[in-house]
Amino acid sequence: MTSPLPPRGPIAVVLAAGKGTRMGSDLPKVVHEAAGKPLVRWVVDALRAAGIGEVIVVVGHRAELVEACLADVPGLTFAIQRQQRGTGDAVAAAAEGIEARLAADRRRPVVIVCGDSPMLRPGSVRALLERFAQLDASCLVGTAVTVDPQGLGRIVRDSSGRFLRIVEQKDASVEERAIREVNMSTYVFAAEDLLRALSRLDNSNASGEYYLTDCPGILLGEGSLVDAVPCLDPSETLSVNTPEQLAEVAEALRRGGSAATS
């Protein structure tokens, strides 16, 4: 029997500020349609089907188009990422909106997902939240075990199976590239721990960006409970960066692969 969700319920942050330059279009990537709906709408609908009533969507490039896609969604607000400085910076743009929702409960769960992942399943989000409540964790990383991990960050664990870190494929060793458990850019954080980790991010890396993937490591280094939970379906690894991937995702959605109400 699973534990109930926290009484006040989770907050969701959807990252939807990117330009999507590989799409060959000036439109924000998340407003491209697949199977009759914008990508970001599939994501928001999945979050709401998972029982999340408060959603912050981080917008940036041509923000008005993303806002128009979601204008009729109750309980949804927007935050603006002024410059494209990485996923950590995008979540930081929502920090004020998160803070405003905390009141007396500073450990409300914050679910973070990408707006270009329309295969997200409500059941996966619920499973991650239920595990989060059971553990009283600072951060859980939602993962999937896939036959083809190409291009995805790998989940590195120690010999006893404890989560150590996320390593991007470009930085992974030969042994790490053989790992089939992958990061799905789906997270749950305790709100106060997320805000603290965001304040400690730096951009001393090759890209000069602030990475959300550094936040679990920051919290782990503090001694907080951080884990990775393989609760996502391999089909959810399908995201959109190119027109070809858009066509692939659209076909999967038409076949009912999203399970947007399950």
C-alpha positions as CSV (number, residue, x, y, z in Angstrom):
1,M,0.0,0.0,0.0
2,T,1.4,3.4,-1.0
3,S,1.6,6.4,1.2
4,P,-0.8,9.3,0.5
5,L,0.5,12.4,-1.2
6,P,1.4,15.3,1.2
7,P,-1.7,17.2,2.4
8,R,-1.0,20.5,0.5
9,G,0.0,18.7,-2.7
10,P,2.9,19.2,-5.0
11,I,3.9,22.2,-7.2
12,A,5.1,21.5,-10.7
13,V,7.7,23.5,-12.7
14,V,7.6,23.0,-16.5
15,L,10.7,24.1,-18.4
16,A,9.5,25.6,-21.7
17,A,11.8,28.6,-22.4
18,G,14.0,27.1,-25.1
19,K,14.3,28.2,-28.7
20,G,14.6,24.7,-30.2
21,T,17.0,25.8,-32.9
22,R,17.3,22.2,-34.3
23,M,13.6,22.3,-35.2
24,G,14.4,24.6,-38.1
25,S,11.7,27.1,-37.0
26,D,11.5,30.3,-35.0
27,L,8.7,28.9,-32.9
28,P,9.4,27.8,-29.4
29,K,9.9,24.1,-29.5
30,V,7.2,23.3,-27.0
31,V,4.4,24.9,-29.1
32,H,5.0,22.5,-32.0
33,E,2.0,20.1,-32.2
34,A,2.0,16.3,-32.0
35,A,-1.2,14.4,-32.4
36,G,-3.3,17.5,-32.2
37,K,-1.8,19.2,-29.2
38,P,1.2,21.4,-28.5
39,L,4.0,19.4,-26.8
40,V,3.8,21.5,-23.6
41,R,0.0,20.9,-23.4
42,W,0.6,17.1,-23.3
43,V,3.0,17.7,-20.4
44,V,0.7,20.0,-18.5
45,D,-2.3,17.7,-19.0
46,A,-0.2,14.7,-17.7
47,L,0.7,16.7,-14.6
48,R,-2.9,17.7,-13.9
49,A,-4.0,14.1,-14.4
50,A,-1.4,13.1,-11.8
51,G,-3.2,15.3,-9.3
52,I,-1.0,18.4,-9.5
53,G,-3.1,21.6,-9.4
54,E,-0.4,24.2,-9.2
55,V,1.9,24.5,-12.2
56,I,4.5,27.1,-13.0
57,V,5.6,27.2,-16.6
58,V,9.0,28.8,-17.3
59,V,8.9,30.7,-20.6
60,G,11.4,32.7,-22.6
61,H,11.7,32.7,-26.3
62,R,8.5,34.1,-27.8
63,A,6.8,33.6,-24.5
64,E,3.4,34.8,-25.7
65,L,3.0,31.8,-27.9
66,V,3.6,29.4,-25.1
67,E,1.2,31.3,-22.8
68,A,-1.5,31.2,-25.5
69,C,-1.3,27.4,-25.6
70,L,-2.0,27.2,-21.9
71,A,-4.3,30.2,-21.4
72,D,-7.3,28.1,-20.3
73,V,-5.5,25.9,-17.8
74,P,-6.6,26.7,-14.2
75,G,-4.0,27.0,-11.4
76,L,-1.2,27.7,-13.9
77,T,1.2,30.7,-13.8
78,F,4.3,31.7,-15.8
79,A,7.8,32.7,-14.9
80,I,10.2,34.3,-17.4
81,Q,13.8,33.2,-18.0
82,R,15.3,36.3,-19.5
83,Q,18.4,34.6,-20.9
84,Q,19.1,31.0,-21.9
85,R,21.6,30.1,-19.2
86,G,20.9,26.5,-18.5
87,T,18.3,24.3,-16.8
88,G,19.3,25.4,-13.3
89,D,18.8,29.1,-14.3
90,A,15.4,28.2,-15.8
91,V,14.2,26.6,-12.5
92,A,15.7,29.6,-10.6
93,A,13.4,31.8,-12.7
94,A,10.5,30.0,-10.9
95,A,12.0,30.4,-7.4
96,E,9.9,33.4,-6.5
97,G,6.7,31.6,-7.5
98,I,7.7,28.6,-5.5
99,E,8.6,30.6,-2.5
100,A,5.2,32.4,-2.6
101,R,3.4,29.0,-2.4
102,L,5.2,27.6,0.6
103,A,3.6,29.5,3.6
104,A,4.1,27.2,6.6
105,D,5.0,24.1,4.6
106,R,8.5,24.7,3.3
107,R,9.0,21.1,2.3
108,R,6.2,20.9,-0.3
109,P,7.3,18.7,-3.1
110,V,8.3,20.4,-6.3
111,V,8.1,18.3,-9.5
112,I,10.3,19.5,-12.3
113,V,9.8,18.3,-15.9
114,C,10.6,19.4,-19.4
115,G,8.0,20.9,-21.7
116,D,9.2,18.9,-24.7
117,S,8.5,15.5,-23.3
118,P,4.9,14.8,-24.3
119,M,5.2,11.0,-23.5
120,L,5.2,11.8,-19.7
121,R,2.8,9.5,-17.9
122,P,0.7,10.6,-15.0
123,G,1.3,7.2,-13.4
124,S,5.0,7.8,-13.4
125,V,4.6,11.2,-11.7
126,R,2.3,9.7,-9.1
127,A,4.8,6.8,-8.4
128,L,7.7,9.3,-8.0
129,L,5.6,11.5,-5.6
130,E,4.5,8.5,-3.5
131,R,8.1,7.3,-3.1
132,F,9.1,10.8,-2.2
133,A,6.5,10.9,0.6
134,Q,7.5,7.5,1.9
135,L,11.2,8.5,2.1
136,D,10.9,12.1,3.2
137,A,13.7,12.8,0.7
138,S,15.4,16.0,-0.3
139,C,15.4,14.9,-3.9
140,L,14.3,12.0,-6.1
141,V,15.4,11.6,-9.7
142,G,12.9,9.8,-11.9
143,T,14.8,7.3,-14.2
144,A,14.1,4.7,-16.7
145,V,15.9,1.5,-17.7
146,T,16.2,1.5,-21.5
147,V,17.7,-0.8,-24.1
148,D,19.1,2.2,-26.0
149,P,20.5,4.9,-23.6
150,Q,22.2,6.8,-26.4
151,G,22.4,10.6,-25.8
152,L,21.0,10.4,-22.3
153,G,22.6,11.1,-18.9
154,R,23.5,7.9,-17.0
155,I,22.6,7.2,-13.4
156,V,25.8,6.2,-11.5
157,R,25.4,4.1,-8.3
158,D,27.9,2.5,-5.9
159,S,28.4,-1.2,-5.4
160,S,25.4,-1.4,-3.0
161,G,23.1,0.4,-5.5
162,R,23.1,3.8,-3.8
163,F,22.7,6.9,-6.0
164,L,26.0,8.7,-6.6
165,R,25.5,11.1,-9.5
166,I,24.2,11.8,-12.9
167,V,26.8,11.8,-15.7
168,E,26.1,13.2,-19.1
169,Q,27.0,11.0,-22.0
170,K,29.7,13.3,-23.3
171,D,31.4,13.2,-19.9
172,A,30.9,9.5,-19.3
173,S,33.6,6.8,-19.2
174,V,33.3,3.7,-21.3
175,E,32.0,1.8,-18.3
176,E,29.5,4.6,-17.5
177,R,28.2,4.6,-21.1
178,A,27.3,0.9,-20.7
179,I,24.8,1.9,-17.9
180,R,21.2,1.5,-19.1
181,E,19.5,3.4,-16.3
182,V,19.1,7.0,-17.6
183,N,18.1,10.4,-16.3
184,M,14.7,11.5,-17.6
185,S,14.9,15.2,-16.5
186,T,12.0,14.4,-14.1
187,Y,12.7,15.3,-10.5
188,V,10.9,15.9,-7.2
189,F,12.6,18.1,-4.6
190,A,11.6,19.3,-1.2
191,A,11.0,23.0,-1.9
192,E,13.3,24.5,0.7
193,D,16.1,22.1,-0.3
194,L,15.6,22.9,-4.0
195,L,15.8,26.7,-3.3
196,R,19.0,26.2,-1.3
197,A,20.7,24.1,-3.9
198,L,19.8,26.6,-6.7
199,S,21.5,29.3,-4.7
200,R,24.7,27.3,-4.7
201,L,24.8,26.5,-8.4
202,D,27.7,27.9,-10.4
203,N,28.5,27.8,-14.1
204,S,32.2,26.7,-14.0
205,N,31.8,24.2,-16.8
206,A,32.5,23.9,-20.4
207,S,29.2,25.4,-21.4
208,G,29.1,28.2,-18.9
209,E,25.6,27.3,-17.9
210,Y,23.8,26.5,-14.6
211,Y,22.8,22.9,-14.6
212,L,19.8,21.5,-12.6
213,T,21.6,18.1,-12.7
214,D,24.1,19.6,-10.2
215,C,21.4,20.1,-7.6
216,P,21.1,16.4,-6.5
217,G,24.9,16.3,-6.0
218,I,24.9,19.5,-3.9
219,L,22.2,18.0,-1.6
220,L,23.9,14.7,-1.5
221,G,27.1,16.5,-0.5
222,E,25.3,18.1,2.4
223,G,24.2,14.7,3.7
224,S,20.6,15.0,2.6
225,L,18.7,12.0,1.3
226,V,18.9,11.8,-2.5
227,D,17.9,8.8,-4.6
228,A,17.1,7.8,-8.1
229,V,13.9,5.8,-8.7
230,P,13.4,3.8,-12.0
231,C,9.7,4.4,-12.1
232,L,9.4,5.8,-15.6
233,D,8.5,3.8,-18.7
234,P,11.2,3.5,-21.5
235,S,8.7,5.1,-23.9
236,E,9.0,8.3,-21.9
237,T,12.6,8.7,-23.1
238,L,11.1,10.0,-26.3
239,S,11.5,13.8,-26.4
240,V,11.6,16.3,-29.2
241,N,14.7,18.1,-30.5
242,T,14.3,17.7,-34.3
243,P,11.5,17.5,-36.8
244,E,12.2,13.8,-37.2
245,Q,11.8,13.2,-33.4
246,L,8.6,15.3,-33.5
247,A,7.2,12.9,-36.2
248,E,8.2,9.9,-34.1
249,V,6.6,11.2,-31.0
250,A,3.4,12.2,-32.9
251,E,3.1,8.6,-34.2
252,A,3.6,7.2,-30.7
253,L,1.0,9.5,-29.3
254,R,-1.5,8.5,-32.0
255,R,-0.9,4.9,-31.0
256,G,-1.9,5.8,-27.5
257,G,1.7,5.7,-26.1
258,S,1.2,8.8,-23.8
259,A,-1.4,7.2,-21.6
260,A,-2.2,10.8,-20.7
261,T,-5.1,9.9,-18.4
262,S,-3.6,6.9,-16.7
